[in-house]
Amino acid sequence: MPETPASNRLFPLFADLRERTVVVVGGGAVAARKVEALLGTGARIVVGAPTLDPALAVLAAAGEVEHLPAEFTPAWLDEAWLAIAATDDAGVNRAVAEAGEARRVWVNVVDDTALARVHLPARVERGPLQIAISSGGGAPMLARLVREQLETRFDESFGALAALLTRHRERIRARWPDTAARRRAFERLLAGPLQGLLRSRRHIEAERAFDLALTEDGHSTTARGRVALVGAGPGDPGLLTLRALRLLNEADVILHDSLASEDVLQLARRDAQRIAVGKRAGHHATPQADINALLVEHATAGRRVVRLKGGDPFVFGRGGEELEALRAAGIDYEVVPGITAAAACAAYAGIPLTHRDHAQSVRLVTAHARDSGDTLDWPALAQERQTLAFYMGVARLETVRMQLIAHGRAPDTPFALVENGSRPEQRVVAGALADLPRLARLHDVQAPALLIVGEVAALAGRLHWFGAAPLGDAAALAHAA
């Protein structure tokens, strides 16, 4: 199919509408959306229509727009710089377009590319920074899709960054009058801590970092990187937060554990250095002290480091220990939460962690502590009408069963073991607490797996929605539910 001739391509343009008249013809919901986009531009907005949508009526009553309560006449455009035809009457829209053409006024006709002489693009706004997307009117859904993708790529810190650079524009030009030198300085500035500080709402520190950048000679060897502790969630890349995705695409170095799925790692920047520092029960690939040292080493060398952890960094992820090491070394850091295993595995197994009829509280428990699992408060854990979520418990299922029953939990209390929760290979094994070790052995349950104990676990039998139905004692499950 031939390409669109160059002469037919739209020319992108940002218009300064301050104190200039913009006429919107139409008083319905579509017109209201166009007016909303114009608010804040400083334009004199005139809305012409016999009646107004409630939202427009509020704006007119507040004096934010002027209302012409009549049918369209060409004279409305005599003082206009821009007009928008937003009615559901094709004849009126054509009349607006013709009146604009006669007066050399740019006219946008909503959903009519043939009549429109100017198009209003899909936009991403971050403070003074605006990104406009247009398909030339031929594929507005494509433009919307691109906008949605850009919305996830550019967070609010870009607006704060644009505002800061705008405030100091003259200082920047005076410091680096040569264009090439200014470009190199900008690259150093944006690779430093400035945007991270703005993202963390540390605006005073950001101003200081900017001032320091203006005094550097371009050969500083003291610049440091920063570290982000990022929760990778349970494994499904669709559950990764937008902030986590951005950081993965900015990272120079990624230190990832064994619970960070390959699907999540595939979303990272392609040329980032990846370092596997996975730890599982009985297989400590990298001691924690060495992980801390690696984080400090790479950040001190000026690199942007992501410490990617399965689930959430602060839920049995030793994130606190890593932050202490970074703090001691004077390394800047941030934390991006992830969906922890208890929430994710329960949801993907169809198990509500709380339920008015069954459980009013949830306890997150690790069966693998620094000393031993015997330090757990078993009498409290054995109480009824609560949900227990055991992390890293596959190797200690016999102890869990024995201690809970010994301290008063009923042997027929439902349980569910969720193996590889949220991933394509997810399996759920469910049954009664008394049979927990036997069923786990029967179905060869392997880590990573989360153990859920409590009345809510019985609901997995009828509320499951992801993957295969639960394995185990189906009859006991149905009775408990």
C-alpha positions in Angstrom: 0.0 0.0 0.0 1.5 3.4 -1.0 2.6 5.8 1.8 0.8 9.0 2.4 2.3 11.7 0.2 4.5 14.1 2.2 2.3 17.0 1.2 -0.7 15.5 3.0 1.1 15.0 6.3 0.0 17.1 9.2 2.5 19.6 10.6 2.7 19.3 14.4 2.4 22.6 16.3 1.9 23.8 19.9 -0.2 26.9 20.0 0.0 29.7 22.6 -3.7 30.6 23.1 -3.3 33.0 26.0 -6.0 35.8 25.8 -7.0 34.5 22.4 -10.6 33.5 21.6 -11.4 29.8 21.1 -15.0 29.0 20.1 -16.5 25.6 20.8 -19.7 24.9 19.0 -21.8 22.4 20.8 -23.0 21.9 24.4 -22.9 18.2 24.9 -20.4 15.7 26.5 -18.0 15.8 23.5 -17.9 19.6 23.7 -17.3 19.4 27.4 -14.3 17.1 26.9 -12.8 19.6 24.4 -13.4 22.5 26.8 -11.7 20.6 29.6 -8.6 20.2 27.4 -8.6 24.0 26.8 -8.8 24.9 30.4 -5.5 26.2 31.8 -4.3 27.4 28.4 -5.3 31.0 29.2 -7.6 31.1 26.2 -10.9 33.0 26.2 -13.2 30.1 25.8 -16.6 30.7 24.2 -19.2 27.9 24.0 -22.0 28.3 21.6 -25.1 26.1 22.0 -28.8 26.5 22.9 -28.3 24.3 26.0 -25.3 23.1 28.0 -24.2 19.8 29.4 -24.2 20.0 33.3 -20.4 20.1 33.4 -20.3 23.0 30.9 -23.1 24.8 32.8 -21.0 24.7 36.0 -18.1 26.2 34.1 -20.3 28.9 32.6 -21.8 29.8 36.0 -18.2 30.1 37.4 -17.2 32.4 34.6 -14.5 30.0 33.3 -16.3 29.9 29.9 -18.6 32.3 28.1 -21.9 30.9 26.8 -23.7 31.9 23.6 -27.2 30.5 24.1 -28.2 30.3 20.5 -27.9 28.3 17.2 -24.6 28.8 15.4 -24.0 31.8 13.2 -20.7 32.4 11.2 -20.2 35.7 13.1 -19.2 33.7 16.1 -15.9 33.1 14.5 -15.1 36.8 13.7 -12.7 37.1 16.7 -11.7 33.5 16.9 -8.2 32.1 16.5 -9.4 28.5 16.8 -12.8 26.8 16.5 -14.0 23.4 17.4 -17.2 21.9 15.9 -18.5 19.4 18.4 -22.1 18.9 17.7 -24.0 15.8 16.6 -25.4 17.7 13.6 -23.3 17.2 10.4 -24.8 20.3 8.8 -23.8 22.6 11.7 -20.3 21.1 11.8 -20.0 21.8 8.1 -21.2 25.3 8.5 -18.5 25.9 11.2 -15.8 24.5 9.0 -16.9 26.7 6.1 -17.1 29.8 8.3 -13.6 29.1 9.5 -12.3 28.6 6.0 -13.7 32.0 5.0 -12.1 33.8 7.9 -8.8 31.8 7.9 -9.6 30.4 11.3 -8.3 27.0 12.2 -11.2 24.6 12.7 -11.3 21.2 14.3 -14.4 19.1 13.4 -14.7 16.2 15.8 -14.7 12.8 14.1 -14.6 14.3 10.6 -11.1 14.4 9.2 -12.3 15.6 5.8 -13.7 18.8 7.2 -11.1 19.4 9.9 -8.2 21.7 9.1 -6.5 21.2 12.5 -6.5 18.0 14.5 -6.4 17.8 18.3 -3.9 15.1 19.2 -4.0 12.6 22.0 -1.7 14.0 24.7 0.4 13.0 27.6 0.9 15.8 30.1 3.5 16.0 32.8 3.6 19.6 34.0 5.0 21.8 31.3 6.1 18.7 29.4 3.6 17.6 26.7 3.8 14.8 24.3 1.3 14.9 21.4 0.3 11.9 19.3 -1.6 12.0 16.0 -2.4 9.4 13.4 -3.5 12.1 11.0 -7.1 11.4 11.9 -7.1 8.0 10.2 -6.5 5.7 13.2 -7.5 7.5 16.4 -7.5 4.2 18.4 -3.9 3.7 17.5 -3.0 7.1 18.8 -4.9 6.3 22.0 -2.9 3.1 22.4 0.4 4.9 21.9 -0.7 7.5 24.5 -1.5 4.7 27.0 1.9 3.2 26.5 3.6 6.6 27.0 1.5 7.3 30.1 3.2 4.2 31.7 6.7 5.3 30.5 6.7 8.9 31.8 5.8 9.4 35.4 5.1 12.6 37.2 8.8 13.2 38.0 9.2 14.3 34.3 6.8 17.2 35.0 8.8 18.3 38.1 12.0 17.9 36.1 10.7 20.0 33.2 9.5 22.7 35.7 13.0 22.8 37.4 14.8 23.1 34.1 12.4 25.8 32.9 13.0 27.8 36.0 16.8 27.6 35.6 16.9 27.9 31.8 18.9 31.1 31.7 21.4 29.7 34.3 21.9 26.6 32.1 22.5 28.7 29.0 24.9 31.0 30.8 26.8 28.0 32.2 27.1 26.1 28.9 26.7 28.6 26.0 28.0 26.1 23.5 25.2 23.8 22.3 27.3 20.7 22.2 28.6 21.2 25.7 25.1 21.9 26.9 23.9 18.6 25.4 26.7 16.7 27.1 25.9 18.4 30.4 22.3 17.5 30.1 23.2 13.8 29.6 25.3 13.8 32.7 22.5 15.7 34.6 19.8 13.2 33.6 22.0 10.2 34.4 22.5 11.4 37.9 20.3 11.5 41.0 18.2 14.5 40.1 15.2 12.8 38.7 15.2 10.1 41.4 15.1 12.9 44.0 12.2 14.5 42.3 10.4 11.2 42.1 10.8 10.8 45.8 9.4 14.3 46.4 12.8 15.4 47.8 12.7 18.8 46.0 15.1 20.7 48.2 17.8 18.0 47.7 17.0 18.0 44.0 17.7 21.8 43.8 21.0 21.2 45.6 21.9 18.4 43.2 21.1 20.7 40.3 23.2 23.5 41.8 26.1 21.1 42.2 25.8 19.9 38.6 26.1 23.5 37.5 29.5 23.8 39.3 31.0 20.6 38.0 33.6 20.8 35.3 32.4 17.7 33.4 35.3 15.5 34.6 34.1 14.8 38.2 34.9 11.3 39.4 32.8 11.6 42.6 29.4 11.0 41.0 27.5 8.1 42.6 24.8 5.9 41.3 21.7 4.9 43.1 19.9 1.6 44.1 16.3 0.7 43.7 14.9 -2.2 45.7 12.2 -3.4 43.4 9.5 -6.0 44.1 9.1 -8.3 41.1 5.8 -9.7 42.4 5.0 -13.4 42.2 6.2 -14.0 38.7 3.4 -12.9 36.3 5.0 -9.9 34.5 1.5 -8.4 34.2 1.6 -7.8 38.0 4.7 -5.7 37.9 4.1 -2.1 38.9 4.7 0.7 36.3 7.4 2.2 38.5 9.2 -1.2 38.6 9.0 -1.4 34.8 10.5 2.0 34.3 13.4 1.3 36.6 14.1 -2.0 34.9 14.3 -0.1 31.6 16.7 2.5 33.1 19.0 0.1 35.1 22.7 -0.4 34.3 22.9 -3.4 36.7 20.2 -5.8 37.9 20.9 -8.0 40.9 18.1 -10.6 40.9 17.1 -13.4 43.1 15.8 -16.8 42.1 12.2 -15.9 42.6 12.3 -13.1 40.0 10.8 -14.9 37.0 12.5 -14.9 33.6 9.4 -13.3 32.1 9.9 -10.3 34.4 13.6 -10.1 33.5 12.8 -10.1 29.8 11.2 -6.7 30.4 14.5 -5.2 31.5 16.8 -3.1 29.5 18.6 -5.4 27.1 22.1 -4.2 27.7 21.9 -4.2 31.5 24.3 -6.3 33.4 22.5 -9.1 35.1 23.8 -10.7 38.3 22.1 -13.7 39.7 22.2 -13.7 43.5 19.4 -16.2 44.2 18.9 -17.8 47.6 16.7 -20.8 48.3 16.6 -23.0 51.3 19.7 -25.2 51.3 21.1 -23.4 48.2 22.6 -20.0 49.2 24.2 -18.9 45.9 25.4 -15.6 47.2 25.7 -14.7 50.9 23.8 -11.6 52.0 26.9 -9.8 52.9 28.2 -10.3 49.4 25.0 -9.0 47.9 25.2 -5.9 50.1 28.8 -5.4 48.9 27.8 -5.7 45.3 25.1 -3.1 45.6 27.5 -0.6 47.2 30.2 -1.4 44.7 28.1 -0.8 41.6 26.4 2.3 43.0 29.7 3.8 44.1 30.9 3.3 40.5 28.0 5.6 39.3 25.7 2.9 38.0 21.9 2.7 38.3 21.3 -0.5 40.2 18.0 -2.4 40.5 17.9 -5.1 43.3 15.1 -7.2 41.9 13.3 -9.3 44.5 10.5 -11.8 44.2 7.3 -10.6 45.8 7.9 -7.5 48.0 11.3 -6.3 49.2 10.0 -5.7 52.7 8.1 -9.0 53.3 10.7 -11.7 54.2 12.9 -10.2 51.5 15.7 -8.9 53.7 15.2 -5.5 52.1 15.8 -3.8 55.4 19.2 -5.3 55.8 20.2 -4.1 52.3 18.9 -0.6 53.0 21.0 -0.5 56.2 24.1 -1.3 54.2 23.3 1.3 51.6 22.6 3.9 54.2 25.9 3.2 55.9 27.7 3.6 52.6 26.0 6.9 51.8 24.2 5.4 48.7 21.0 7.0 47.6 18.1 4.5 47.3 14.4 4.0 46.8 12.0 1.1 47.4 9.3 0.0 44.9 6.8 -2.4 46.5 5.7 -5.5 44.8 2.7 -7.8 45.2 3.7 -10.2 48.0 3.2 -14.0 47.7 0.4 -14.2 50.2 -1.7 -11.7 48.3 -0.8 -13.0 44.8 -0.9 -16.8 45.5 -4.2 -16.5 47.4 -5.8 -14.4 44.6 -4.6 -16.8 41.8 -5.9 -19.8 43.8 -9.3 -18.2 44.4 -8.7 -17.9 48.2 -9.8 -14.6 49.9 -7.4 -14.0 52.7 -10.2 -12.5 54.8 -13.9 -13.4 54.8 -16.7 -12.2 57.0 -17.7 -15.8 57.7 -14.3 -17.3 58.2 -11.4 -15.0 59.0 -11.1 -11.5 60.3 -7.2 -11.4 60.3 -4.2 -12.5 58.4 -0.8 -13.5 59.7 2.2 -13.6 57.4 4.7 -16.1 58.8 8.1 -17.3 57.7 8.9 -20.9 58.5 12.6 -20.1 57.8 13.9 -17.7 60.4 17.5 -16.7 61.3 17.6 -19.1 64.2 14.7 -21.6 64.0 11.0 -22.0 63.4 10.6 -23.0 67.0 10.6 -19.4 68.0 7.2 -18.8 66.5 4.3 -18.1 68.8 2.4 -21.3 68.0 -0.4 -20.8 70.6 -1.3 -17.5 68.8 -1.0 -19.1 65.4 -3.3 -21.9 66.3 -6.2 -19.7 67.1 -9.3 -20.0 65.0 -10.9 -17.5 62.6 -7.6 -16.3 61.2 -5.7 -17.0 58.0 -2.1 -18.1 58.2 0.2 -17.6 55.2 3.5 -19.5 55.6 6.4 -18.4 53.4 9.4 -20.7 52.7 7.7 -23.6 54.5 7.9 -26.5 52.1 10.7 -28.1 54.1 8.9 -27.7 57.4 5.4 -28.9 56.7 5.5 -31.7 59.2 6.6 -29.2 61.9 3.8 -26.8 61.0 1.2 -29.5 61.1 2.4 -30.9 64.4 2.7 -27.6 66.2 -0.6 -26.2 65.0 -2.6 -29.3 66.0 -0.6 -29.6 69.3 -1.6 -26.0 70.2 -5.3 -26.5 69.5 -5.9 -26.0 65.8 -8.4 -28.6 64.6 -6.9 -31.4 62.4 -9.6 -30.9 59.8 -8.7 -27.2 59.3 -8.4 -26.6 55.6 -5.1 -25.8 53.9 -3.9 -24.9 50.4 -0.4 -25.2 49.1 0.1 -22.9 46.1 3.1 -23.8 44.0 4.5 -21.3 41.5 1.6 -19.0 42.2 0.5 -16.8 39.2 2.9 -18.5 36.8 1.8 -20.8 34.0 2.9 -23.9 35.9 0.9 -23.0 39.0 -0.5 -25.9 41.0 -2.7 -25.9 44.1 -2.8 -28.8 46.5 -5.5 -28.6 49.2 -6.9 -30.7 51.9 -7.1 -31.0 55.7 -4.3 -29.9 58.0 -3.8 -33.4 59.4 -3.0 -34.6 55.9 -0.7 -31.7 54.9 2.7 -33.5 54.8 1.2 -36.6 53.1 -0.5 -34.7 50.3 2.5 -32.5 49.7 4.7 -35.7 49.3 2.0 -37.4 47.2 2.0 -34.5 44.7 5.7 -33.7 45.1 5.2 -30.0 46.0 8.4 -28.0 45.4 9.5 -24.5 46.3 8.5 -21.8 45.6 5.2 -22.6 47.3 3.1 -20.7 49.8 1.1 -22.5 52.5 -2.3 -21.1 53.4 -4.0 -22.5 56.5 -7.5 -21.5 57.6 -11.1 -21.9 56.8 -10.8 -19.7 53.7 -8.5 -22.3 52.1 -11.5 -24.5 51.5 -12.9 -21.9 49.1 -10.2 -22.8 46.6 -12.3 -25.8 45.6 -15.1 -23.7 44.1 -13.6 -20.2 43.5 -10.4 -21.2 41.6 -10.1 -19.4 38.3 -6.5 -19.7 37.2 -5.0 -23.0 35.9 -6.2 -26.4 36.9 -8.6 -27.2 39.8 -6.9 -27.9 43.2 -5.4 -31.3 43.7 -5.8 -33.2 47.0 -8.7 -34.4 49.0 -11.6 -33.0 47.0 -14.3 -34.5 49.2 -12.8 -33.0 52.4 -12.5 -29.7 50.6 -16.1 -29.7 49.6 -17.3 -30.6 53.1 -15.2 -27.9 54.7 -16.5 -25.3 52.2 
